[in-house]
Amino acid sequence: MVKVSIIVPVYNTEKYLKKCVESLLSQTEKDIEIILINDGSTDKSEKIIKSFEDDRIVYISKKNSGIGSTRNLGITKAKGKYIMFIDSDDYIAPNCVEKMYNKAINDNCDIVISDYYEDCNGIIKEIRFKSFNNTSLNDNPSILNNINLGPCNKIYKKSILKDVKFEESLKYEDAPFVIKAFINAKKIGKLNECLSYYVIHENSQTTIRDKRIFDILDISNIIINLLKPYDNCKASLTNLIVMILTDYTIQQRYINNKELRNTFIDKAFNILDNLDKNWRKCEYLKKFRFDKRIIKSNKTLTKLYCNIYRR
């Protein structure tokens, strides 16, 4: 058994892939396997992968089926005691795996989270989360409101992922996976260092807005069903869903079709009202100026805002 399996789904990222793989091969922790899964790329990604000669690389080629099923396949193939996920257009610091693994082993953590960098056309920005001592979701449910819910910038003990899978038919599949892992984790640790680089470009999933934005409604309902049984998570759950949905309702200004915009906003507000009739008083909304808070919490004003400030 190797120490860490690094799962990298690859789909048409020839521009970024070499830098990603080189950052993995340059890790100070050598006891790793790098699982590169080509999800039906039509560019030169396969050629780039095959140009590397290193016994630590496990190459899998398959028909295109999406990032969720690709990551799930990686989990089943992983031989490491711990698992990390890296997107093929991102890269990590040379000591990333070593530091994450050592923190997990030394503190007996099931999950370790680190801060990270955003790389937008070479402009580097630090993304730092509130520091916390080793904890669990049960002891500190507010952790959900103080970190990102993407699978990267984290290391997971493989044993806690036995019943944890990515959604395969929905976009925004990251958040339910991370929450399921948090539920299973007895101890979650934090490294107050930026150890990975998230590259933002025009083809990044977070910059693409289309009809699949409706998937975030299904994802929100999945998260609600996951956390609703836990009484101590009620406030954190409300804050989390309000954060997600009021962000995406405002993003409807990017959608040209007015009927689609308004339908999404109606459905999002319906989810919020059913979740918590007092959601407009949640701590998350208190962070905003009064005018922005009013727009985010009022369906009519949200629609008006999106109609006026269309992009």
RODO-2510 file (C-alpha; in nm, 4 decimals, decimal comma):
residues 311
     n   res          X          Y          Z
     1     m     0,0000     0,0000     0,0000
     2     v     0,1346     0,3406    -0,0974
     3     k     0,0878     0,6368     0,1297
     4     v    -0,1181     0,8578    -0,1035
     5     s    -0,3126     0,8041    -0,4244
     6     i    -0,3601     1,1217    -0,6283
     7     i    -0,6612     1,1010    -0,8605
     8     v    -0,6523     1,3252    -1,1672
     9     p    -0,9490     1,3269    -1,4086
    10     v    -0,8340     1,4481    -1,7509
    11     y    -1,0582     1,5933    -2,0195
    12     n    -0,9203     1,8171    -2,2956
    13     t    -0,6729     2,0074    -2,0806
    14     e    -0,3663     1,9834    -2,3047
    15     k    -0,2759     2,3457    -2,2286
    16     y    -0,2394     2,2805    -1,8546
    17     l    -0,1815     1,9075    -1,8172
    18     k     0,1979     1,8965    -1,8385
    19     k     0,2383     2,1505    -1,5582
    20     c    -0,0108     1,9569    -1,3466
    21     v     0,1662     1,6216    -1,3880
    22     e     0,5112     1,7741    -1,3393
    23     s     0,3967     1,9230    -1,0078
    24     l     0,2875     1,5756    -0,8950
    25     l     0,6088     1,4029    -1,0042
    26     s     0,8108     1,6698    -0,8202
    27     q     0,6544     1,5987    -0,4809
    28     t     0,8905     1,5674    -0,1866
    29     e     0,6790     1,2712    -0,0730
    30     k     0,7796     0,9929    -0,3126
    31     d     0,5564     0,7119    -0,1860
    32     i     0,2617     0,8063    -0,4042
    33     e     0,0679     0,6834    -0,7039
    34     i    -0,0678     0,9225    -0,9647
    35     i    -0,3881     0,7954    -1,1241
    36     l    -0,4404     0,9804    -1,4514
    37     i    -0,7827     0,8991    -1,5983
    38     n    -0,8398     1,0174    -1,9539
    39     d    -1,2140     1,0756    -1,9791
    40     g    -1,2418     1,0543    -2,3565
    41     s    -1,0262     1,3572    -2,4402
    42     t    -1,0210     1,4606    -2,8066
    43     d    -0,7138     1,6834    -2,7833
    44     k    -0,3491     1,5892    -2,7175
    45     s    -0,4015     1,4993    -2,3506
    46     e    -0,3293     1,1286    -2,4044
    47     k    -0,0074     1,2053    -2,5899
    48     i     0,1064     1,4301    -2,3058
    49     i     0,0299     1,1634    -2,0452
    50     k     0,2186     0,8963    -2,2372
    51     s     0,5225     1,1235    -2,2684
    52     f     0,5894     1,0757    -1,8967
    53     e     0,7837     0,7689    -1,7920
    54     d     0,7430     0,7096    -1,4226
    55     d     0,6385     0,3922    -1,2406
    56     r     0,4189     0,5943    -1,0072
    57     i     0,1824     0,6877    -1,2896
    58     v    -0,1251     0,4704    -1,3408
    59     y    -0,2891     0,5557    -1,6722
    60     i    -0,6533     0,4719    -1,7436
    61     s    -0,8321     0,5598    -2,0660
    62     k    -1,2100     0,5417    -2,0969
    63     k    -1,5065     0,6794    -2,2859
    64     n    -1,6297     1,0193    -2,1773
    65     s    -1,8704     0,9906    -1,8851
    66     g    -1,8101     1,3047    -1,6803
    67     i    -1,5931     1,4090    -1,3892
    68     g    -1,8092     1,2456    -1,1200
    69     s    -1,7867     0,8931    -1,2601
    70     t    -1,4191     0,9492    -1,3458
    71     r    -1,3332     1,0361    -0,9859
    72     n    -1,5418     0,7441    -0,8612
    73     l    -1,3417     0,5106    -1,0855
    74     g    -1,0227     0,6578    -0,9422
    75     i    -1,1377     0,5811    -0,5880
    76     t    -1,1985     0,2147    -0,6768
    77     k    -0,8509     0,1876    -0,8348
    78     a    -0,6627     0,3716    -0,5589
    79     k    -0,4169     0,1693    -0,3497
    80     g    -0,3161     0,4469    -0,1137
    81     k    -0,3971     0,4745     0,2539
    82     y    -0,5003     0,8309     0,1763
    83     i    -0,6532     0,9867    -0,1337
    84     m    -0,6171     1,3311    -0,2890
    85     f    -0,7925     1,4828    -0,5885
    86     i    -0,6287     1,7239    -0,8311
    87     d    -0,7950     1,8683    -1,1404
    88     s    -0,5809     1,8394    -1,4522
    89     d    -0,5685     2,2149    -1,5117
    90     d    -0,4435     2,2818    -1,1582
    91     y    -0,1101     2,2162    -0,9850
    92     i     0,0302     2,1821    -0,6342
    93     a     0,3326     2,2970    -0,4343
    94     p     0,6287     2,0521    -0,4138
    95     n     0,5657     1,9801    -0,0434
    96     c     0,1860     1,9620    -0,0666
    97     v     0,1432     1,5844    -0,0368
    98     e     0,4119     1,5488     0,2300
    99     k     0,2614     1,8162     0,4530
   100     m    -0,0962     1,6980     0,4089
   101     y    -0,0053     1,3340     0,4712
   102     n     0,2128     1,4093     0,7754
   103     k    -0,0627     1,6182     0,9329
   104     a    -0,3110     1,3349     0,8746
   105     i    -0,0791     1,0681     1,0200
   106     n     0,0593     1,2669     1,3115
   107     d    -0,2815     1,3891     1,4278
   108     n    -0,4748     1,0761     1,3246
   109     c    -0,7027     1,2801     1,0983
   110     d    -0,9485     1,1306     0,8526
   111     i    -0,9503     1,4533     0,6509
   112     v    -0,7053     1,7416     0,6328
   113     i    -0,7884     2,0727     0,4641
   114     s    -0,5399     2,3363     0,3492
   115     d    -0,5637     2,6890     0,2182
   116     y    -0,4934     2,7371    -0,1522
   117     y    -0,4033     2,9861    -0,4221
   118     e    -0,6127     3,1078    -0,7130
   119     d    -0,4113     3,1510    -1,0320
   120     c    -0,5883     3,3780    -1,2791
   121     n    -0,3651     3,4426    -1,5796
   122     g    -0,0579     3,4315    -1,3585
   123     i    -0,2045     3,6633    -1,0944
   124     i    -0,1848     3,4687    -0,7679
   125     k    -0,4351     3,5259    -0,4883
   126     e    -0,4345     3,3553    -0,1493
   127     i    -0,7588     3,1895    -0,0385
   128     r    -0,7436     3,1336     0,3345
   129     f    -1,0046     2,9776     0,5597
   130     k    -1,0681     3,0348     0,9259
   131     s    -0,8256     2,8300     1,1333
   132     f    -0,9600     2,5571     1,3608
   133     n    -0,8221     2,2884     1,5871
   134     n    -0,8753     1,9234     1,5006
   135     t    -1,2490     1,8701     1,5121
   136     s    -1,5454     1,6848     1,3620
   137     l    -1,8699     1,7849     1,1966
   138     n    -2,0554     1,6743     1,5080
   139     d    -1,8428     1,8925     1,7373
   140     n    -1,8140     2,1890     1,5014
   141     p    -2,0956     2,1998     1,2416
   142     s    -2,0075     2,5597     1,1522
   143     i    -1,7017     2,4186     0,9745
   144     l    -1,9355     2,3821     0,6748
   145     n    -1,9602     2,7604     0,6554
   146     n    -1,5886     2,8305     0,6867
   147     i    -1,4286     2,6154     0,4149
   148     n    -1,4780     2,5401     0,0461
   149     l    -1,6748     2,2314    -0,0522
   150     g    -1,4545     2,1257    -0,3425
   151     p    -1,2719     1,7908    -0,3173
   152     c    -0,9267     1,9329    -0,3916
   153     n    -0,7032     2,1037    -0,1302
   154     k    -0,7922     1,8104     0,0975
   155     i    -0,6603     1,4650     0,1818
   156     y    -0,8961     1,1816     0,2782
   157     k    -0,8370     0,8538     0,4560
   158     k    -0,9519     0,5988     0,2018
   159     s    -1,1376     0,3932     0,4606
   160     i    -1,3940     0,6718     0,5188
   161     l    -1,4841     0,6793     0,1476
   162     k    -1,6227     0,3248     0,1240
   163     d    -1,9806     0,4493     0,0884
   164     v    -1,8948     0,7954    -0,0419
   165     k    -1,9322     0,8625    -0,4135
   166     f    -1,9587     1,1638    -0,6417
   167     e    -2,2916     1,2341    -0,8080
   168     e    -2,2530     1,1150    -1,1661
   169     s    -2,5512     1,2713    -1,3419
   170     l    -2,5354     1,6221    -1,1964
   171     k    -2,3038     1,9200    -1,2294
   172     y    -2,1677     2,0699    -0,9035
   173     e    -2,1108     1,7160    -0,7760
   174     d    -1,8333     1,8259    -0,5398
   175     a    -2,0282     1,9516    -0,2393
   176     p    -2,2308     1,6376    -0,1548
   177     f    -1,9133     1,4279    -0,1776
   178     v    -1,7260     1,6492     0,0682
   179     i    -2,0215     1,6620     0,3071
   180     k    -2,0593     1,2811     0,3022
   181     a    -1,6878     1,2497     0,3783
   182     f    -1,7214     1,5009     0,6652
   183     i    -2,0097     1,3023     0,8108
   184     n    -1,7912     0,9878     0,8122
   185     a    -1,4803     1,1603     0,9472
   186     k    -1,4081     1,1287     1,3193
   187     k    -1,1364     1,3945     1,3036
   188     i    -1,0872     1,6805     1,0557
   189     g    -0,7657     1,8840     1,0617
   190     k    -0,6545     2,2121     0,9085
   191     l    -0,3193     2,3225     0,7679
   192     n    -0,2852     2,6989     0,7621
   193     e    -0,0790     2,7007     0,4440
   194     c    -0,1569     2,7506     0,0755
   195     l    -0,0409     2,4267    -0,0867
   196     s    -0,2343     2,4001    -0,4134
   197     y    -0,3056     2,6256    -0,7090
   198     y    -0,6534     2,6499    -0,8578
   199     v    -0,6242     2,7808    -1,2136
   200     i    -0,9095     3,0010    -1,3331
   201     h    -0,9601     3,0226    -1,7096
   202     e    -1,2450     3,0624    -1,9561
   203     n    -1,3150     2,6890    -1,9656
   204     s    -1,3151     2,6386    -1,5871
   205     q    -1,6362     2,4720    -1,4700
   206     t    -1,7043     2,7605    -1,2314
   207     t    -1,6976     3,0095    -1,5198
   208     i    -1,9344     2,8142    -1,7464
   209     r    -2,3002     2,9072    -1,7010
   210     d    -2,5692     2,7249    -1,8993
   211     k    -2,8943     2,5347    -1,8455
   212     r    -2,7096     2,2894    -1,6213
   213     i    -2,7079     2,5617    -1,3573
   214     f    -3,0446     2,4068    -1,2611
   215     d    -2,8443     2,1101    -1,1279
   216     i    -2,7471     2,3225    -0,8284
   217     l    -3,1099     2,2999    -0,7140
   218     d    -3,0913     1,9189    -0,7076
   219     i    -2,7508     1,9375    -0,5384
   220     s    -2,8970     2,1678    -0,2721
   221     n    -3,1769     1,9196    -0,2026
   222     i    -2,9219     1,6371    -0,1737
   223     i    -2,7243     1,8402     0,0807
   224     i    -3,0423     1,9186     0,2755
   225     n    -3,1335     1,5498     0,2917
   226     l    -2,7807     1,4614     0,4040
   227     l    -2,7682     1,7110     0,6905
   228     k    -3,1306     1,7418     0,7988
   229     p    -3,1113     1,4400     1,0353
   230     y    -2,8418     1,6159     1,2391
   231     d    -3,0109     1,8614     1,4779
   232     n    -2,6886     2,0428     1,5638
   233     c    -2,6353     2,1232     1,1943
   234     k    -2,9603     2,3160     1,1397
   235     a    -2,8140     2,6668     1,1561
   236     s    -2,5061     2,5694     0,9549
   237     l    -2,7261     2,3967     0,6962
   238     t    -2,9421     2,7068     0,6559
   239     n    -2,6346     2,9274     0,6199
   240     l    -2,4838     2,6901     0,3643
   241     i    -2,7929     2,6598     0,1438
   242     v    -2,8583     3,0343     0,1624
   243     m    -2,4975     3,0979     0,0590
   244     i    -2,5221     2,8579    -0,2357
   245     l    -2,8636     2,9540    -0,3681
   246     t    -2,8512     3,3318    -0,3220
   247     d    -2,5179     3,3293    -0,5045
   248     y    -2,6658     3,1339    -0,7936
   249     t    -2,9852     3,3414    -0,8087
   250     i    -2,7736     3,6543    -0,8539
   251     q    -2,5724     3,4698    -1,1202
   252     q    -2,8895     3,4422    -1,3274
   253     r    -2,7896     3,7756    -1,4785
   254     y    -2,5585     3,5702    -1,6997
   255     i    -2,8552     3,3752    -1,8434
   256     n    -3,0099     3,5477    -2,1462
   257     n    -3,3431     3,3635    -2,1402
   258     k    -3,5732     3,5582    -1,9068
   259     e    -3,8108     3,2659    -1,8555
   260     l    -3,5236     3,0393    -1,7500
   261     r    -3,3863     3,3090    -1,5181
   262     n    -3,7172     3,3585    -1,3434
   263     t    -3,7910     2,9845    -1,3202
   264     f    -3,4567     2,9223    -1,1517
   265     i    -3,5120     3,2078    -0,9054
   266     d    -3,8647     3,0854    -0,8225
   267     k    -3,7407     2,7316    -0,7549
   268     a    -3,4444     2,8503    -0,5472
   269     f    -3,6620     3,0682    -0,3233
   270     n    -3,9068     2,7804    -0,2846
   271     i    -3,6257     2,5556    -0,1550
   272     l    -3,5152     2,8237     0,0903
   273     d    -3,8679     2,8864     0,2196
   274     n    -3,9262     2,5133     0,2698
   275     l    -3,5932     2,4686     0,4449
   276     d    -3,6278     2,7455     0,7011
   277     k    -3,9028     3,0084     0,7126
   278     n    -3,6605     3,2399     0,8949
   279     w    -3,3719     3,1990     0,6486
   280     r    -3,3606     3,5732     0,5787
   281     k    -3,2337     3,6247     0,9351
   282     c    -2,9416     3,3819     0,9020
   283     e    -2,5863     3,4805     0,9922
   284     y    -2,4623     3,4475     0,6358
   285     l    -2,6811     3,7304     0,5035
   286     k    -2,5768     3,9582     0,7892
   287     k    -2,2325     3,9796     0,6276
   288     f    -2,3668     4,1934     0,3438
   289     r    -2,4543     4,5609     0,3185
   290     f    -2,8216     4,6340     0,3748
   291     d    -2,8981     4,6975     0,0066
   292     k    -2,7298     4,3787    -0,1128
   293     r    -2,8904     4,1787     0,1668
   294     i    -3,2351     4,3037     0,0665
   295     i    -3,1806     4,2110    -0,2995
   296     k    -3,0543     3,8627    -0,2122
   297     s    -3,3454     3,7912     0,0220
   298     n    -3,6300     3,9271    -0,1936
   299     k    -3,7427     3,7262    -0,4961
   300     t    -3,8905     4,0215    -0,6863
   301     l    -3,5807     4,2364    -0,6327
   302     t    -3,3528     3,9483    -0,7356
   303     k    -3,5425     3,9135    -1,0639
   304     l    -3,5317     4,2897    -1,1195
   305     y    -3,1580     4,2983    -1,0486
   306     c    -3,0893     4,0144    -1,2934
   307     n    -3,3011     4,1807    -1,5624
   308     i    -3,1260     4,5165    -1,5241
   309     y    -2,7695     4,3910    -1,4866
   310     r    -2,7760     4,1202    -1,7535
   311     r    -2,4367     4,0263    -1,9048
***
